[in-house]
Amino acid sequence: MSADGRPTVRIVYCTQCHWLLRAAWMAQELLSSFGSELGAVTLVPGSGGTFEITLDGETIWERSRDGGFPDAKLLKQRVRDAAWPERDLGHADRAG
């Protein structure tokens, strides 16, 4: 959590795998949906095939555990479910 109590997201990505653009796109999607409700979205360079997304230190997506990469809809739902479970994501909550 940030100093003012807003949730923070951390995206650790593998530089050897060239996953910076994927990590940045996911950060952009989260910031577009949640904006100032988030305290920070931080990109952290890593190695060894890592791609992990945490919210306030809790893993919400891990590439090897969860089988690849999340799509934007699923990632937004997981962040929402962990931070603001009562919130409606509009089109991202609808089937399709």
C-alpha positions in Angstrom: 0.0 0.0 0.0 1.1 3.5 -0.7 1.7 6.0 2.1 -1.9 7.3 1.7 -3.4 3.8 1.8 -4.1 3.3 -1.9 -3.1 -0.2 -3.3 0.1 -0.6 -5.2 0.8 -2.9 -8.1 4.3 -4.3 -8.9 5.0 -6.0 -12.2 8.3 -7.9 -12.4 9.2 -8.9 -15.9 12.1 -10.7 -17.6 14.5 -8.4 -19.5 16.1 -11.4 -21.1 12.8 -12.4 -22.6 12.1 -8.8 -23.8 8.8 -8.6 -21.8 9.1 -4.9 -21.1 6.4 -3.9 -23.6 4.0 -6.5 -22.3 4.6 -5.3 -18.7 4.2 -1.6 -19.8 1.0 -2.4 -21.6 -0.5 -4.2 -18.6 0.5 -1.2 -16.4 -1.2 1.1 -18.9 -4.4 -1.0 -18.8 -4.5 -0.9 -15.0 -3.9 2.9 -14.9 -6.5 3.5 -17.5 -9.1 1.5 -15.5 -8.2 2.5 -12.0 -6.3 5.8 -12.3 -5.8 7.6 -9.1 -7.4 4.8 -7.1 -4.0 3.1 -7.3 -1.1 4.5 -5.3 1.5 3.2 -7.8 2.2 0.8 -10.6 5.8 -0.1 -10.6 7.8 -2.0 -13.4 10.7 -4.0 -12.0 13.3 -5.6 -14.3 14.0 -9.3 -13.6 15.4 -12.3 -15.3 15.0 -16.0 -15.7 11.6 -16.0 -17.4 9.9 -14.2 -14.5 6.6 -12.4 -15.0 4.8 -11.7 -11.8 2.2 -9.2 -10.8 1.5 -8.4 -7.1 -1.0 -6.1 -5.4 0.3 -4.9 -2.0 2.7 -7.8 -1.9 0.2 -10.5 -2.7 0.7 -12.4 -6.0 -2.3 -12.0 -8.3 -0.6 -13.4 -11.4 2.6 -15.5 -11.9 3.4 -16.7 -15.4 4.6 -20.2 -14.6 1.9 -20.8 -12.0 -1.0 -19.4 -13.9 0.1 -20.6 -17.4 1.3 -17.7 -19.5 0.1 -14.1 -19.4 -3.2 -12.7 -18.3 -5.4 -10.8 -20.8 -6.3 -7.2 -19.7 -9.8 -8.2 -18.7 -8.7 -11.0 -16.4 -5.9 -8.8 -14.9 -8.3 -6.0 -14.1 -10.8 -8.4 -12.5 -8.1 -9.8 -10.3 -6.9 -6.4 -9.2 -10.5 -5.3 -8.6 -11.4 -8.5 -6.7 -8.4 -8.0 -4.4 -8.7 -4.2 -3.9 -12.3 -3.3 -4.4 -14.5 -6.4 -4.6 -17.7 -4.5 -4.6 -16.7 -2.4 -7.7 -18.3 -3.0 -11.1 -15.9 -3.0 -14.0 -18.6 -2.4 -16.6 -17.8 -4.0 -19.9 -14.8 -6.0 -18.3 -17.3 -7.8 -16.1 -19.5 -8.9 -19.0 -19.1 -12.2 -20.8 -17.7 -12.2 -24.2 
